[in-house]
Amino acid sequence: MWILIFLALIFSQLISQSITFERGKSGKFKDSLAVRWLDPKFGEFPDASLVDFSFLLKPPAGKFGFVKVAEDGHFYFEKTGERVRFWGVTIAGSHVDIPKEKIETVVEVLARAGCNLIRLHELDNRGSEKFGILRRCVIDEAYPNENNSKNLDREYLDRIDYWIYQAQKRGIYVYLVIRAYRTFKSGDGVEGAEMMDRKGSPYSLFDEKMIELQKEFIDEFLFKHVNPYTGLPNGLNPAIAMIELINEDSFFFQYDKLDNMIEPYKTKFQKLWIDFLKKKYRTTHNLKKAWSTKDGFSILKDDESLELGKIYFPKMTLRKFSDVNFNFKSNELDHPLRQKDGLEFLMSLQIKLFKNLKNFIRSKGCPVPITSSVNSEIIHDTYTVFSELDFVGQNVYMDHPFFETGKEWIGIPFFRNENYLKRKDRWTFPVYSAFYAWKNKPIVIRECSQCFPNEFRVSSFIHLAVYSLLQDYDAVIHFAYYTWADVNQISSFGFQADPTRWGLFGYAGKIFINGEIKPFSKEIDICFKDDDLKIWADWWSDVYKLSFKFKVRNKIAGDKINDGAMNIFSKAIFTDANVRSFVDSLIKEGDENDEVRIDFSSGTFFVNSSNFVAVAGEVDTSKIYELGKIKFKTSSSIVAFVMVGLDGENLFSSKKLCVKVVTVAKNYGQIFEKVGEKKFALKNQGRAPVQTLGEGSESGTQIWWNDEKFLKGYLKNGSWEVLIDKEKKFVFLFCDTPNVKFEIAESLIGNGKSKKFYQEFGEEKFEDVKSGVLVYPGYSKYVLVY
């Protein structure tokens, strides 16, 4: 097999040159930076930056062997032992199903932006009649296969193969989702398939026939089928970095609906439940003893008998921890004693499924790290992944759209439209993600977004990158990069035309991939004893707020308790006032990190590292912000300002550096209105072109370096970027607002000449630049001042 892999890599070897070099060599680009365009008004798939961040990639993907999980719980390359972090995008469903020449374009644009992983998702998602969506997917539903889900659509599969091939050539790794929304059919031999929703949940989690169907799909998709472009089965290609067994499905997404199963699955589930109890207790007498309170009150109902196979499954009502009372005298089906065994049963079923599918994949010779996506807000659920699979992959969404009941995904979407930098609660990125971060397993943020039209989302990519490094996470995958339909406008998830997110993708990716912010030096482990995870309750507590100051991980108490971390037992937080006081005191302590700071009162994020400075969020337009030798002032009240060195040197000794300022963005004709307390309605998403609301401003945005004027853009809102080569005395300038005045420090430029660049005509001589002052020429791609 290694001979096949070696030959395939030789076959797909791409000379490791930058995208700029390749584009220039192709003759299709007339400008020196070979930029497609940066302004989404110019066309689809804009480049993210003047900077070509493809230097972060090492093509072809897989040349260092498979990605492995080491004992320290991080990803490493098999051959070199080098740690690897992934900064990627999700491409989902119909956005995978595009012509090959467009795949080539998108992969090139992603590589230039520094993306080193794509997650191919919803490959089996046909949509649903209830959402008014039916589309092609990897499952062939054309006659004569319309009544089963066993056959692969060969053309869609060819698209997947081509994505993998193109990504691998560019040095981009691939994360494959196996089962996302597969619609099971009666022709599969699945009883009652016509009554199931897409996913077939929860039946596909325990029904043997449906599990075998999943294994058959895995075998065909990953192993029997050979990718004609790489010469390898996709499951044996080292460019595949991660595999996700199941997308957002578990017993704990629907714990309160498990009594509503259809037949014959209700009976099958009940039999599995009885078998579990018989194995554990053997007799009704033993079960009655276990299900009795301290004073002898039995919670068993009169008609229940283990010998007769009649024990009711508990109603899994989720309580606060403080409301769990094992000695409560009641035989209601939601009694904590009954729930305790129900919980253990569900977890065992789920772990059994994960083990079954994982072992099947391993039996085929595939060493790729495996996960499954479960309910991030249930600690028992994420434990099942931690205990059996290779990494934990979960979501973080800020301002995810919500809908009126019965109008999910077809009605008007609503948003909170708040600045998440002002929050310290459960729903912020550091705190939310800490709750599912388990010690010694890679942590992958497999979907994340601060969704449009949230007006404060400009800080999100930098914030995600920095706090993922502080928490020592292993991958951040943004949802989602769109490739057709509303590709030229911004949507709730699609960010490919959003200057506030896509415009900062490469900057954030560079610091994350290179690990340019060190993790928190102190770690707190939230310890769970085995019996703790048998208590059905919401285990979230304020201790996870310490993720703003400490590296935080969950841990089973028996795992190396003395490993240098501060250990806090989770149960004690709820039961011991002294422990609660101690946690509160840690939360109130001042920050120790001198590189990263959040002003929660104003909602402003600051980074001041040796190679990267940033101010992002809401700012005081009358204030000058100081970041060491850099000072910054702006007339834009919502902004992200970043400055980064590009040659590996300290920012202040760097010969090549870049500055970017982005503010706000909306679609033309967008209607976004407040309709209640923290409730905004997107009544009309609007259409292209994207608007950044740039307008001339005398105060504009000013940057000082060592107290000397460095750059000034006479612009409020809008987006602009400056790429500086101090040795050549070249300054490249982009602005999405025409006819804006700029001042550039004369020490940065040579003879005061300028050129403007277009796509088809290349360069055109522009005006002389006197005293570093020029007016940006409208609608050119960018300008060179030299």
LINJO-V272595 format. One record per backbone hydrogen bond with DSSP energy under -0.5 kcal/mol. NH is the residue of the N-H (numbers start at 1). CO is the residue of the C=O. E is the energy in kcal/mol with one decimal. If there is no record, write none. Layout:
NH_CO_E + NH_CO_E
This chain:
5_1_-2.3 + 6_2_-2.6 + 7_3_-2.6 + 8_4_-2.5 + 9_5_-2.3 + 10_6_-2.2 + 11_7_-2.5 + 12_8_-2.2 + 13_10_-0.9 + 17_15_-2.2 + 22_18_-2.2 + 23_19_-3.0 + 24_20_-2.4 + 25_21_-2.5 + 26_22_-1.7 + 27_23_-0.8 + 27_24_-0.9 + 28_23_-0.7 + 29_23_-0.8 + 30_759_-0.7 + 34_31_-0.9 + 40_38_-0.6 + 42_39_-2.3 + 43_40_-0.7 + 47_37_-2.6 + 53_51_-1.0 + 53_112_-2.7 + 55_52_-0.7 + 56_53_-2.1 + 57_54_-1.7 + 60_168_-0.7 + 61_168_-2.4 + 63_60_-1.6 + 65_62_-1.8 + 68_76_-3.3 + 70_68_-0.6 + 70_74_-2.4 + 73_70_-2.0 + 76_68_-2.5 + 77_82_-2.4 + 78_66_-2.1 + 79_64_-3.0 + 80_64_-0.5 + 81_77_-2.0 + 84_75_-1.9 + 86_474_-2.0 + 88_476_-2.8 + 89_117_-1.6 + 90_478_-2.5 + 91_119_-2.9 + 93_121_-2.8 + 95_92_-2.4 + 96_93_-1.8 + 97_93_-0.6 + 98_96_-1.8 + 102_99_-0.6 + 103_99_-1.9 + 104_100_-2.4 + 105_101_-1.6 + 106_102_-2.7 + 107_103_-2.6 + 108_104_-2.0 + 109_105_-2.5 + 110_106_-2.7 + 111_107_-2.6 + 112_108_-2.3 + 113_109_-1.3 + 114_111_-1.6 + 115_110_-2.4 + 116_87_-1.9 + 117_87_-0.6 + 118_173_-2.4 + 119_89_-2.9 + 120_118_-0.7 + 120_175_-2.4 + 121_91_-2.0 + 121_119_-0.7 + 125_122_-1.6 + 126_124_-1.0 + 128_133_-1.4 + 131_128_-0.9 + 132_129_-1.2 + 133_128_-2.2 + 135_126_-2.0 + 137_139_-0.6 + 138_123_-3.2 + 140_138_-0.6 + 140_151_-3.0 + 141_139_-0.7 + 145_142_-3.1 + 148_145_-1.6 + 153_138_-2.7 + 154_152_-0.8 + 157_153_-2.7 + 158_154_-1.7 + 159_155_-1.6 + 160_156_-2.0 + 161_157_-2.5 + 162_158_-2.1 + 163_159_-2.4 + 164_160_-2.3 + 165_161_-2.4 + 166_162_-2.8 + 167_163_-2.8 + 168_164_-2.7 + 169_165_-2.2 + 170_166_-1.4 + 171_167_-0.7 + 171_168_-1.1 + 172_167_-3.0 + 173_116_-2.4 + 173_171_-0.5 + 174_239_-2.3 + 175_118_-2.7 + 176_174_-0.5 + 176_242_-2.3 + 177_120_-1.9 + 178_176_-0.6 + 178_244_-3.2 + 179_245_-1.5 + 180_178_-0.5 + 184_182_-0.8 + 187_147_-2.2 + 188_185_-1.6 + 189_186_-2.0 + 190_185_-1.0 + 191_189_-0.7 + 193_190_-1.4 + 195_192_-1.8 + 196_193_-1.5 + 199_182_-1.8 + 200_197_-1.9 + 204_200_-2.2 + 205_202_-1.9 + 206_203_-1.5 + 207_203_-2.9 + 211_207_-2.1 + 212_208_-2.3 + 213_209_-1.9 + 214_210_-1.6 + 215_211_-2.0 + 216_212_-2.4 + 217_213_-2.1 + 218_214_-2.4 + 219_215_-2.5 + 220_216_-2.3 + 221_217_-3.2 + 222_218_-2.7 + 223_218_-0.6 + 223_219_-1.4 + 224_219_-3.3 + 225_220_-1.6 + 227_225_-0.5 + 227_232_-2.5 + 231_227_-2.5 + 234_225_-0.5 + 235_222_-2.8 + 236_233_-2.1 + 237_234_-1.1 + 238_236_-0.6 + 240_237_-2.2 + 241_174_-2.2 + 241_239_-0.9 + 242_174_-1.2 + 243_369_-2.2 + 244_176_-2.9 + 245_243_-0.6 + 245_371_-3.0 + 247_179_-2.3 + 248_246_-0.6 + 249_373_-1.8 + 253_250_-1.2 + 254_251_-0.7 + 257_254_-2.3 + 260_257_-1.9 + 261_258_-0.6 + 265_262_-0.5 + 266_262_-1.5 + 268_264_-2.1 + 269_265_-2.9 + 270_266_-2.0 + 271_267_-2.2 + 272_268_-2.2 + 273_269_-2.1 + 274_270_-2.5 + 275_271_-2.8 + 276_272_-2.1 + 277_273_-2.1 + 278_274_-2.7 + 279_275_-2.2 + 280_276_-1.7 + 281_277_-3.4 + 282_277_-0.7 + 282_278_-1.4 + 283_281_-2.5 + 287_283_-2.0 + 288_284_-3.1 + 289_285_-1.9 + 290_286_-2.1 + 291_287_-2.2 + 292_289_-0.9 + 293_297_-2.7 + 296_293_-2.1 + 299_291_-2.6 + 304_301_-1.7 + 305_310_-2.2 + 309_306_-0.9 + 310_305_-3.0 + 315_333_-1.7 + 316_255_-0.7 + 316_314_-0.7 + 317_315_-1.5 + 319_317_-0.5 + 321_538_-0.7 + 323_320_-1.4 + 324_321_-1.6 + 325_323_-0.6 + 328_325_-1.4 + 330_328_-1.3 + 335_332_-1.5 + 339_335_-2.6 + 340_336_-2.0 + 341_337_-1.1 + 342_338_-2.1 + 343_339_-3.2 + 344_340_-1.9 + 345_341_-2.5 + 346_342_-2.4 + 347_343_-2.6 + 348_344_-2.2 + 349_345_-2.3 + 350_346_-2.2 + 351_347_-2.6 + 352_348_-2.2 + 353_349_-2.0 + 354_350_-2.5 + 355_351_-2.6 + 356_352_-2.3 + 357_353_-2.5 + 358_354_-2.7 + 359_355_-2.7 + 360_356_-1.7 + 361_357_-2.1 + 362_358_-2.6 + 363_359_-2.0 + 364_360_-0.6 + 364_361_-1.1 + 365_362_-2.0 + 366_361_-1.3 + 367_365_-0.6 + 369_241_-0.6 + 371_243_-2.2 + 373_246_-2.8 + 374_372_-0.5 + 376_374_-0.8 + 378_375_-1.7 + 379_377_-0.5 + 381_378_-0.6 + 382_378_-1.8 + 383_379_-1.7 + 384_380_-1.3 + 385_381_-1.0 + 386_382_-2.5 + 387_383_-3.0 + 388_384_-1.0 + 389_385_-2.8 + 390_370_-2.1 + 391_370_-1.3 + 392_442_-2.5 + 393_391_-0.6 + 394_392_-0.5 + 394_444_-1.9 + 396_447_-2.1 + 398_449_-2.8 + 399_397_-0.5 + 402_414_-1.9 + 407_404_-2.4 + 410_407_-1.5 + 411_407_-2.6 + 413_682_-0.5 + 414_402_-2.7 + 415_680_-2.4 + 420_418_-0.8 + 422_419_-1.8 + 423_420_-1.2 + 428_425_-1.5 + 432_428_-2.9 + 433_429_-2.2 + 434_430_-1.4 + 435_431_-1.1 + 435_432_-0.6 + 436_433_-1.1 + 437_434_-1.0 + 438_436_-0.8 + 439_554_-2.9 + 441_438_-1.1 + 442_390_-0.6 + 444_392_-3.0 + 444_442_-0.6 + 445_443_-0.5 + 445_475_-2.9 + 446_394_-1.6 + 446_444_-1.5 + 447_394_-0.9 + 448_477_-0.6 + 449_396_-1.4 + 451_398_-1.8 + 451_449_-0.7 + 452_491_-0.5 + 452_492_-1.2 + 454_451_-1.9 + 457_454_-1.1 + 459_456_-1.2 + 460_457_-1.9 + 463_459_-2.3 + 464_460_-2.9 + 465_461_-2.2 + 466_462_-2.6 + 467_463_-2.4 + 468_464_-1.8 + 469_465_-1.6 + 470_466_-2.5 + 471_467_-1.9 + 472_469_-1.2 + 473_468_-3.3 + 474_443_-2.7 + 475_443_-1.2 + 476_86_-2.4 + 477_445_-2.8 + 478_88_-2.8 + 478_476_-0.5 + 479_448_-2.3 + 480_478_-0.6 + 481_90_-2.6 + 482_480_-0.6 + 487_485_-0.9 + 489_486_-1.5 + 491_494_-1.7 + 495_480_-1.7 + 498_495_-2.0 + 499_497_-0.7 + 501_498_-1.4 + 502_495_-0.6 + 502_498_-1.8 + 503_498_-1.0 + 504_501_-1.6 + 505_502_-1.3 + 508_504_-2.4 + 509_505_-2.5 + 510_506_-2.4 + 511_507_-1.7 + 512_508_-1.9 + 513_509_-3.0 + 514_510_-2.0 + 515_512_-0.8 + 516_511_-2.6 + 520_470_-2.4 + 524_551_-3.2 + 525_566_-2.7 + 526_524_-0.5 + 526_553_-3.3 + 527_525_-0.8 + 527_568_-2.4 + 528_555_-2.7 + 532_529_-0.9 + 533_529_-1.0 + 533_530_-0.5 + 534_531_-1.6 + 535_532_-1.9 + 536_534_-0.7 + 537_535_-1.1 + 538_319_-2.3 + 539_537_-0.8 + 544_541_-1.6 + 545_542_-2.0 + 546_543_-1.6 + 547_544_-1.6 + 548_545_-1.6 + 549_546_-2.2 + 550_546_-2.9 + 551_522_-2.6 + 553_524_-2.0 + 554_437_-3.1 + 555_526_-2.4 + 557_528_-3.4 + 559_556_-2.7 + 560_558_-1.0 + 563_561_-0.9 + 566_523_-2.9 + 567_565_-0.6 + 568_525_-2.7 + 568_566_-0.5 + 570_527_-2.5 + 573_569_-1.0 + 573_570_-0.8 + 574_570_-0.7 + 574_571_-0.9 + 575_571_-1.4 + 576_572_-2.7 + 577_575_-0.5 + 580_576_-2.0 + 581_577_-2.4 + 582_578_-2.1 + 583_579_-2.5 + 584_580_-2.6 + 585_581_-2.1 + 586_582_-1.8 + 587_583_-2.2 + 588_584_-1.8 + 589_585_-0.9 + 594_592_-0.5 + 597_606_-2.3 + 599_604_-3.1 + 600_598_-1.0 + 603_599_-2.3 + 604_599_-1.7 + 605_616_-3.4 + 606_597_-3.2 + 607_614_-2.3 + 608_595_-3.1 + 609_612_-2.8 + 613_643_-2.3 + 614_607_-2.4 + 615_641_-2.1 + 616_605_-2.3 + 617_639_-2.3 + 618_603_-2.1 + 619_637_-2.4 + 621_619_-0.7 + 623_620_-1.8 + 625_623_-0.6 + 625_632_-3.4 + 627_630_-3.7 + 630_627_-2.0 + 631_704_-2.0 + 632_625_-2.4 + 633_702_-2.1 + 635_700_-1.1 + 637_635_-0.6 + 639_617_-2.4 + 640_662_-2.6 + 641_615_-3.2 + 642_660_-2.5 + 643_613_-2.2 + 644_658_-2.2 + 645_611_-1.6 + 646_656_-3.1 + 647_656_-0.6 + 651_610_-2.8 + 653_650_-2.1 + 654_650_-1.2 + 657_724_-1.9 + 658_644_-2.3 + 659_722_-2.8 + 660_642_-2.5 + 661_720_-2.8 + 662_640_-2.2 + 666_691_-2.3 + 668_687_-2.0 + 668_689_-0.8 + 670_667_-1.7 + 671_684_-2.7 + 672_670_-0.5 + 673_681_-2.3 + 675_679_-2.8 + 676_679_-1.3 + 679_676_-1.7 + 680_415_-3.1 + 681_673_-3.3 + 682_413_-2.3 + 683_671_-1.3 + 683_681_-1.3 + 684_671_-1.6 + 687_668_-2.5 + 691_666_-3.6 + 695_716_-1.9 + 697_714_-1.3 + 701_713_-2.6 + 702_633_-3.0 + 703_711_-2.8 + 704_631_-2.3 + 705_708_-2.9 + 706_629_-2.5 + 707_629_-0.5 + 708_705_-1.8 + 710_703_-2.5 + 711_703_-1.7 + 712_743_-1.9 + 713_701_-2.4 + 714_712_-0.5 + 714_741_-2.7 + 715_713_-2.4 + 716_695_-3.2 + 718_692_-2.3 + 720_661_-2.5 + 721_734_-2.4 + 722_659_-2.8 + 723_732_-2.6 + 724_657_-3.1 + 724_722_-0.5 + 725_730_-2.8 + 726_655_-3.2 + 726_724_-0.6 + 729_725_-1.3 + 730_725_-1.8 + 731_785_-2.5 + 732_723_-3.0 + 733_783_-3.1 + 734_721_-2.7 + 736_719_-2.3 + 738_736_-0.5 + 739_776_-1.8 + 742_774_-3.0 + 743_712_-2.6 + 744_772_-2.8 + 745_710_-2.3 + 748_745_-2.1 + 749_746_-1.0 + 750_729_-1.1 + 751_786_-1.9 + 755_784_-2.4 + 756_764_-2.8 + 757_782_-2.4 + 758_762_-2.2 + 762_758_-0.6 + 764_756_-2.0 + 766_754_-2.5 + 769_752_-4.3 + 770_768_-0.8 + 770_773_-0.7 + 773_770_-1.7 + 774_742_-2.1 + 776_740_-3.3 + 776_774_-0.6 + 780_777_-1.4 + 781_757_-2.9 + 782_757_-0.7 + 783_733_-2.8 + 784_755_-3.2 + 785_731_-3.2 + 785_783_-0.5 + 786_753_-2.5
